[in-house]
Amino acid sequence: MCTLSLPKTVIEIIDKFRKNCLWRGCDINAKGYNLAAWEMVTVRKDKGGLGIKDLYLQNDALLLKHLHKFYNKADVPWVQLIWNTYYPPALMVDN
């Protein structure tokens, strides 16, 4: 999730397993209804939810974290590699 934007179907499959684990425990074939809407479950605890992370938002936040590191030229090996390989100082134009 840190480096790739997960497809919607992959997140839906992961959420399906998370829902089953939350509501049905170890028995995946157990019948019954959900005790709360999934949208309410992903609400923060201090707002009345269970605080389970929304994977769509989590994926976007992690990708933005990488962009922040890249554009701020963080002292991280992969950032330095990309900047030094594709944006060498000789190609940079000073304003």
ZANUBA-258582 format. One record per atom (N, C-alpha, C, O): residue number from 1; residue in one letter; chain; atom name; x, y, z. Coordinates in Angstrom, 2 decimals, padded with zeros to 5 digits. Layout:
<drenvos>
<NUM a A CA <X Y Z>>
...
</drenvos>
This chain:
<drenvos>
<1 m A N <000.81 -001.19 000.00>>
<1 m A CA <000.00 000.00 000.00>>
<1 m A C <000.85 001.26 000.00>>
<1 m A O <000.38 002.33 -000.38>>
<2 c A N <002.09 001.13 000.42>>
<2 c A CA <002.96 002.31 000.48>>
<2 c A C <003.45 002.74 -000.90>>
<2 c A O <003.74 003.91 -001.11>>
<3 t A N <003.54 001.80 -001.83>>
<3 t A CA <004.15 002.14 -003.11>>
<3 t A C <003.21 002.00 -004.29>>
<3 t A O <003.50 002.54 -005.36>>
<4 l A N <002.09 001.31 -004.14>>
<4 l A CA <001.17 001.09 -005.25>>
<4 l A C <-000.23 001.54 -004.87>>
<4 l A O <-000.65 001.40 -003.72>>
<5 s A N <-000.94 002.06 -005.84>>
<5 s A CA <-002.34 002.37 -005.64>>
<5 s A C <-003.12 001.08 -005.84>>
<5 s A O <-003.18 000.54 -006.95>>
<6 l A N <-003.70 000.59 -004.76>>
<6 l A CA <-004.42 -000.68 -004.86>>
<6 l A C <-005.70 -000.51 -005.66>>
<6 l A O <-006.42 000.47 -005.50>>
<7 p A N <-005.99 -001.48 -006.55>>
<7 p A CA <-007.26 -001.42 -007.29>>
<7 p A C <-008.45 -001.54 -006.33>>
<7 p A O <-008.35 -002.14 -005.26>>
<8 k A N <-009.55 -000.96 -006.75>>
<8 k A CA <-010.76 -000.97 -005.92>>
<8 k A C <-011.19 -002.38 -005.57>>
<8 k A O <-011.62 -002.64 -004.45>>
<9 t A N <-011.09 -003.31 -006.53>>
<9 t A CA <-011.53 -004.69 -006.28>>
<9 t A C <-010.66 -005.37 -005.22>>
<9 t A O <-011.17 -006.16 -004.43>>
<10 v A N <-009.38 -005.06 -005.19>>
<10 v A CA <-008.49 -005.65 -004.18>>
<10 v A C <-008.88 -005.15 -002.78>>
<10 v A O <-008.93 -005.93 -001.83>>
<11 i A N <-009.15 -003.86 -002.68>>
<11 i A CA <-009.55 -003.31 -001.38>>
<11 i A C <-010.89 -003.90 -000.95>>
<11 i A O <-011.09 -004.16 000.23>>
<12 e A N <-011.80 -004.10 -001.89>>
<12 e A CA <-013.09 -004.70 -001.56>>
<12 e A C <-012.93 -006.13 -001.05>>
<12 e A O <-013.63 -006.54 -000.12>>
<13 i A N <-012.02 -006.89 -001.64>>
<13 i A CA <-011.77 -008.27 -001.18>>
<13 i A C <-011.17 -008.26 000.22>>
<13 i A O <-011.56 -009.05 001.07>>
<14 i A N <-010.21 -007.37 000.45>>
<14 i A CA <-009.60 -007.27 001.78>>
<14 i A C <-010.65 -006.87 002.81>>
<14 i A O <-010.69 -007.42 003.91>>
<15 d A N <-011.51 -005.91 002.45>>
<15 d A CA <-012.58 -005.48 003.36>>
<15 d A C <-013.56 -006.61 003.64>>
<15 d A O <-014.07 -006.73 004.75>>
<16 k A N <-013.82 -007.44 002.65>>
<16 k A CA <-014.72 -008.59 002.84>>
<16 k A C <-014.16 -009.51 003.93>>
<16 k A O <-014.90 -009.98 004.80>>
<17 f A N <-012.86 -009.77 003.87>>
<17 f A CA <-012.25 -010.63 004.88>>
<17 f A C <-012.21 -009.94 006.25>>
<17 f A O <-012.39 -010.60 007.28>>
<18 r A N <-011.99 -008.65 006.25>>
<18 r A CA <-011.98 -007.92 007.53>>
<18 r A C <-013.37 -007.92 008.16>>
<18 r A O <-013.51 -008.07 009.37>>
<19 k A N <-014.40 -007.76 007.34>>
<19 k A CA <-015.77 -007.80 007.85>>
<19 k A C <-016.09 -009.17 008.41>>
<19 k A O <-016.66 -009.28 009.50>>
<20 n A N <-015.74 -010.21 007.67>>
<20 n A CA <-016.00 -011.57 008.16>>
<20 n A C <-015.27 -011.85 009.45>>
<20 n A O <-015.83 -012.48 010.35>>
<21 c A N <-014.05 -011.41 009.56>>
<21 c A CA <-013.28 -011.62 010.78>>
<21 c A C <-013.91 -010.88 011.95>>
<21 c A O <-013.98 -011.41 013.06>>
<22 l A N <-014.38 -009.66 011.71>>
<22 l A CA <-014.97 -008.86 012.77>>
<22 l A C <-016.30 -009.43 013.24>>
<22 l A O <-016.53 -009.54 014.45>>
<23 w A N <-017.18 -009.79 012.32>>
<23 w A CA <-018.53 -010.18 012.69>>
<23 w A C <-018.70 -011.68 012.89>>
<23 w A O <-019.60 -012.09 013.63>>
<24 r A N <-017.90 -012.50 012.26>>
<24 r A CA <-018.11 -013.94 012.33>>
<24 r A C <-016.98 -014.71 013.01>>
<24 r A O <-017.09 -015.91 013.22>>
<25 g A N <-015.93 -014.03 013.36>>
<25 g A CA <-014.82 -014.68 014.06>>
<25 g A C <-014.12 -015.71 013.19>>
<25 g A O <-013.87 -015.47 012.01>>
<26 c A N <-013.81 -016.85 013.77>>
<26 c A CA <-013.08 -017.89 013.06>>
<26 c A C <-013.95 -018.65 012.07>>
<26 c A O <-013.43 -019.23 011.12>>
<27 d A N <-015.25 -018.65 012.28>>
<27 d A CA <-016.16 -019.42 011.43>>
<27 d A C <-016.60 -018.56 010.24>>
<27 d A O <-017.52 -017.76 010.37>>
<28 i A N <-015.95 -018.74 009.10>>
<28 i A CA <-016.25 -017.95 007.91>>
<28 i A C <-017.62 -018.29 007.34>>
<28 i A O <-018.21 -017.49 006.62>>
<29 n A N <-018.13 -019.47 007.65>>
<29 n A CA <-019.42 -019.91 007.12>>
<29 n A C <-020.58 -019.59 008.05>>
<29 n A O <-021.72 -019.95 007.76>>
<30 a A N <-020.32 -018.92 009.15>>
<30 a A CA <-021.37 -018.60 010.11>>
<30 a A C <-022.39 -017.68 009.46>>
<30 a A O <-022.04 -016.76 008.72>>
<31 k A N <-023.64 -017.92 009.75>>
<31 k A CA <-024.72 -017.10 009.22>>
<31 k A C <-025.07 -016.03 010.25>>
<31 k A O <-024.76 -016.17 011.43>>
<32 g A N <-025.70 -015.01 009.80>>
<32 g A CA <-026.11 -013.95 010.69>>
<32 g A C <-025.99 -012.62 010.00>>
<32 g A O <-025.55 -012.54 008.85>>
<33 y A N <-026.37 -011.59 010.69>>
<33 y A CA <-026.33 -010.26 010.12>>
<33 y A C <-025.23 -009.44 010.79>>
<33 y A O <-024.77 -009.77 011.88>>
<34 n A N <-024.83 -008.39 010.12>>
<34 n A CA <-023.82 -007.50 010.68>>
<34 n A C <-024.43 -006.66 011.79>>
<34 n A O <-025.59 -006.25 011.69>>
<35 l A N <-023.67 -006.41 012.81>>
<35 l A CA <-024.18 -005.66 013.95>>
<35 l A C <-024.14 -004.15 013.73>>
<35 l A O <-024.80 -003.41 014.45>>
<36 a A N <-023.38 -003.70 012.74>>
<36 a A CA <-023.30 -002.27 012.44>>
<36 a A C <-022.86 -002.10 010.99>>
<36 a A O <-022.22 -002.98 010.42>>
<37 a A N <-023.21 -000.96 010.40>>
<37 a A CA <-022.81 -000.67 009.03>>
<37 a A C <-021.30 -000.47 008.97>>
<37 a A O <-020.70 000.07 009.90>>
<38 w A N <-020.69 -000.91 007.89>>
<38 w A CA <-019.24 -000.84 007.74>>
<38 w A C <-018.77 000.62 007.76>>
<38 w A O <-017.68 000.92 008.25>>
<39 e A N <-019.58 001.52 007.22>>
<39 e A CA <-019.21 002.94 007.23>>
<39 e A C <-019.09 003.45 008.67>>
<39 e A O <-018.25 004.30 008.95>>
<40 m A N <-019.93 002.95 009.56>>
<40 m A CA <-019.86 003.36 010.96>>
<40 m A C <-018.66 002.73 011.66>>
<40 m A O <-018.07 003.33 012.57>>
<41 v A N <-018.31 001.55 011.25>>
<41 v A CA <-017.18 000.84 011.86>>
<41 v A C <-015.86 001.57 011.57>>
<41 v A O <-014.96 001.57 012.40>>
<42 t A N <-015.76 002.18 010.39>>
<42 t A CA <-014.52 002.85 010.01>>
<42 t A C <-014.41 004.27 010.56>>
<42 t A O <-013.42 004.96 010.30>>
<43 v A N <-015.40 004.72 011.31>>
<43 v A CA <-015.34 006.04 011.94>>
<43 v A C <-014.40 005.97 013.13>>
<43 v A O <-014.29 004.94 013.79>>
<44 r A N <-013.71 007.08 013.41>>
<44 r A CA <-012.77 007.12 014.54>>
<44 r A C <-013.49 006.82 015.86>>
<44 r A O <-014.68 007.06 015.99>>
<45 k A N <-012.74 006.29 016.81>>
<45 k A CA <-013.32 005.92 018.11>>
<45 k A C <-013.91 007.11 018.84>>
<45 k A O <-014.99 007.01 019.43>>
<46 d A N <-013.21 008.24 018.81>>
<46 d A CA <-013.72 009.41 019.53>>
<46 d A C <-014.97 010.00 018.88>>
<46 d A O <-015.64 010.85 019.46>>
<47 k A N <-015.28 009.55 017.66>>
<47 k A CA <-016.50 009.99 016.97>>
<47 k A C <-017.61 008.95 017.05>>
<47 k A O <-018.67 009.13 016.45>>
<48 g A N <-017.39 007.86 017.80>>
<48 g A CA <-018.43 006.85 018.00>>
<48 g A C <-018.28 005.58 017.19>>
<48 g A O <-019.15 004.71 017.28>>
<49 g A N <-017.24 005.45 016.41>>
<49 g A CA <-017.03 004.24 015.61>>
<49 g A C <-016.09 003.28 016.30>>
<49 g A O <-015.77 003.44 017.47>>
<50 l A N <-015.65 002.28 015.55>>
<50 l A CA <-014.71 001.30 016.10>>
<50 l A C <-013.26 001.62 015.77>>
<50 l A O <-012.35 000.99 016.30>>
<51 g A N <-013.03 002.59 014.91>>
<51 g A CA <-011.67 003.03 014.61>>
<51 g A C <-010.91 002.14 013.64>>
<51 g A O <-009.68 002.21 013.58>>
<52 i A N <-011.61 001.31 012.87>>
<52 i A CA <-010.95 000.47 011.87>>
<52 i A C <-010.61 001.35 010.67>>
<52 i A O <-011.45 002.12 010.20>>
<53 k A N <-009.40 001.23 010.17>>
<53 k A CA <-008.92 002.10 009.09>>
<53 k A C <-009.68 001.84 007.79>>
<53 k A O <-009.95 000.70 007.43>>
<54 d A N <-010.00 002.92 007.11>>
<54 d A CA <-010.58 002.87 005.78>>
<54 d A C <-009.41 002.68 004.81>>
<54 d A O <-008.56 003.56 004.70>>
<55 l A N <-009.36 001.56 004.12>>
<55 l A CA <-008.20 001.24 003.29>>
<55 l A C <-008.05 002.18 002.09>>
<55 l A O <-006.93 002.39 001.62>>
<56 y A N <-009.14 002.73 001.58>>
<56 y A CA <-009.03 003.70 000.49>>
<56 y A C <-008.24 004.92 000.96>>
<56 y A O <-007.30 005.36 000.30>>
<57 l A N <-008.63 005.45 002.10>>
<57 l A CA <-007.95 006.63 002.64>>
<57 l A C <-006.53 006.31 003.07>>
<57 l A O <-005.62 007.12 002.87>>
<58 q A N <-006.33 005.14 003.66>>
<58 q A CA <-005.00 004.75 004.12>>
<58 q A C <-004.05 004.63 002.94>>
<58 q A O <-002.90 005.07 003.02>>
<59 n A N <-004.51 004.04 001.85>>
<59 n A CA <-003.68 003.89 000.66>>
<59 n A C <-003.29 005.25 000.09>>
<59 n A O <-002.13 005.48 -000.25>>
<60 d A N <-004.26 006.15 -000.01>>
<60 d A CA <-003.97 007.49 -000.52>>
<60 d A C <-003.00 008.24 000.39>>
<60 d A O <-002.09 008.92 -000.10>>
<61 a A N <-003.18 008.11 001.70>>
<61 a A CA <-002.30 008.81 002.64>>
<61 a A C <-000.87 008.30 002.53>>
<61 a A O <000.08 009.09 002.57>>
<62 l A N <-000.69 006.99 002.39>>
<62 l A CA <000.66 006.43 002.29>>
<62 l A C <001.33 006.84 000.98>>
<62 l A O <002.54 007.09 000.96>>
<63 l A N <000.57 006.92 -000.10>>
<63 l A CA <001.14 007.36 -001.37>>
<63 l A C <001.53 008.83 -001.31>>
<63 l A O <002.56 009.22 -001.86>>
<64 l A N <000.71 009.65 -000.66>>
<64 l A CA <001.05 011.06 -000.50>>
<64 l A C <002.28 011.25 000.37>>
<64 l A O <003.05 012.19 000.17>>
<65 k A N <002.48 010.36 001.33>>
<65 k A CA <003.66 010.42 002.18>>
<65 k A C <004.93 010.22 001.33>>
<65 k A O <005.94 010.89 001.54>>
<66 h A N <004.87 009.30 000.37>>
<66 h A CA <006.00 009.09 -000.53>>
<66 h A C <006.24 010.31 -001.42>>
<66 h A O <007.39 010.69 -001.64>>
<67 l A N <005.17 010.92 -001.91>>
<67 l A CA <005.34 012.13 -002.72>>
<67 l A C <005.97 013.25 -001.91>>
<67 l A O <006.81 014.00 -002.41>>
<68 h A N <005.56 013.37 -000.66>>
<68 h A CA <006.13 014.39 000.21>>
<68 h A C <007.63 014.17 000.39>>
<68 h A O <008.41 015.12 000.31>>
<69 k A N <008.02 012.93 000.62>>
<69 k A CA <009.45 012.62 000.76>>
<69 k A C <010.21 012.94 -000.52>>
<69 k A O <011.32 013.48 -000.47>>
<70 f A N <009.60 012.62 -001.66>>
<70 f A CA <010.27 012.85 -002.94>>
<70 f A C <010.46 014.34 -003.22>>
<70 f A O <011.56 014.78 -003.52>>
<71 y A N <009.38 015.11 -003.12>>
<71 y A CA <009.47 016.53 -003.46>>
<71 y A C <010.28 017.35 -002.47>>
<71 y A O <010.79 018.41 -002.82>>
<72 n A N <010.40 016.88 -001.24>>
<72 n A CA <011.21 017.57 -000.25>>
<72 n A C <012.63 017.01 -000.18>>
<72 n A O <013.40 017.37 000.72>>
<73 k A N <012.97 016.13 -001.11>>
<73 k A CA <014.30 015.53 -001.21>>
<73 k A C <014.77 014.99 000.14>>
<73 k A O <015.86 015.33 000.61>>
<74 a A N <013.95 014.14 000.73>>
<74 a A CA <014.27 013.55 002.03>>
<74 a A C <015.54 012.71 001.93>>
<74 a A O <015.90 012.22 000.86>>
<75 d A N <016.21 012.57 003.05>>
<75 d A CA <017.45 011.80 003.10>>
<75 d A C <017.12 010.31 003.21>>
<75 d A O <017.37 009.67 004.22>>
<76 v A N <016.54 009.80 002.12>>
<76 v A CA <016.15 008.39 002.02>>
<76 v A C <016.81 007.85 000.75>>
<76 v A O <016.80 008.53 -000.27>>
<77 p A N <017.38 006.64 000.80>>
<77 p A CA <018.12 006.15 -000.37>>
<77 p A C <017.35 006.17 -001.69>>
<77 p A O <017.90 006.57 -002.71>>
<78 w A N <016.08 005.76 -001.70>>
<78 w A CA <015.36 005.72 -002.97>>
<78 w A C <015.12 007.13 -003.52>>
<78 w A O <015.12 007.33 -004.74>>
<79 v A N <014.91 008.09 -002.64>>
<79 v A CA <014.71 009.47 -003.09>>
<79 v A C <016.00 010.01 -003.68>>
<79 v A O <015.98 010.62 -004.75>>
<80 q A N <017.11 009.80 -003.00>>
<80 q A CA <018.39 010.27 -003.51>>
<80 q A C <018.74 009.62 -004.83>>
<80 q A O <019.27 010.27 -005.73>>
<81 l A N <018.44 008.33 -004.97>>
<81 l A CA <018.71 007.61 -006.22>>
<81 l A C <017.95 008.23 -007.38>>
<81 l A O <018.52 008.47 -008.44>>
<82 i A N <016.67 008.50 -007.19>>
<82 i A CA <015.87 009.07 -008.27>>
<82 i A C <016.33 010.49 -008.60>>
<82 i A O <016.49 010.83 -009.77>>
<83 w A N <016.53 011.30 -007.58>>
<83 w A CA <016.97 012.68 -007.85>>
<83 w A C <018.34 012.71 -008.53>>
<83 w A O <018.53 013.50 -009.46>>
<84 n A N <019.27 011.89 -008.09>>
<84 n A CA <020.61 011.89 -008.69>>
<84 n A C <020.64 011.27 -010.08>>
<84 n A O <021.46 011.66 -010.92>>
<85 t A N <019.74 010.31 -010.35>>
<85 t A CA <019.72 009.65 -011.65>>
<85 t A C <018.98 010.47 -012.69>>
<85 t A O <019.48 010.65 -013.80>>
<86 y A N <017.81 010.97 -012.35>>
<86 y A CA <016.96 011.62 -013.34>>
<86 y A C <017.00 013.15 -013.28>>
<86 y A O <016.58 013.82 -014.23>>
<87 y A N <017.49 013.70 -012.19>>
<87 y A CA <017.56 015.16 -012.04>>
<87 y A C <018.93 015.59 -011.54>>
<87 y A O <019.03 016.20 -010.47>>
<88 p A N <019.99 015.28 -012.30>>
<88 p A CA <021.32 015.66 -011.83>>
<88 p A C <021.47 017.18 -011.78>>
<88 p A O <020.76 017.89 -012.49>>
<89 p A N <022.37 017.67 -010.95>>
<89 p A CA <022.53 019.12 -010.80>>
<89 p A C <022.83 019.84 -012.10>>
<89 p A O <022.45 021.01 -012.25>>
<90 a A N <023.50 019.19 -013.06>>
<90 a A CA <023.83 019.84 -014.34>>
<90 a A C <022.57 020.17 -015.14>>
<90 a A O <022.57 021.12 -015.93>>
<91 l A N <021.51 019.39 -014.95>>
<91 l A CA <020.27 019.63 -015.68>>
<91 l A C <019.38 020.65 -015.00>>
<91 l A O <018.47 021.18 -015.63>>
<92 m A N <019.63 020.94 -013.76>>
<92 m A CA <018.80 021.88 -013.01>>
<92 m A C <019.15 023.30 -013.43>>
<92 m A O <020.32 023.65 -013.53>>
<93 v A N <018.14 024.10 -013.68>>
<93 v A CA <018.34 025.49 -014.08>>
<93 v A C <018.00 026.37 -012.88>>
<93 v A O <016.92 026.27 -012.30>>
<94 d A N <018.95 027.23 -012.52>>
<94 d A CA <018.71 028.16 -011.39>>
<94 d A C <017.91 029.35 -011.90>>
<94 d A O <018.13 029.83 -013.02>>
<95 n A N <017.00 029.81 -011.09>>
<95 n A CA <016.18 030.97 -011.45>>
<95 n A C <016.83 032.24 -011.02>>
<95 n A O <016.28 033.32 -011.24>>
</drenvos>
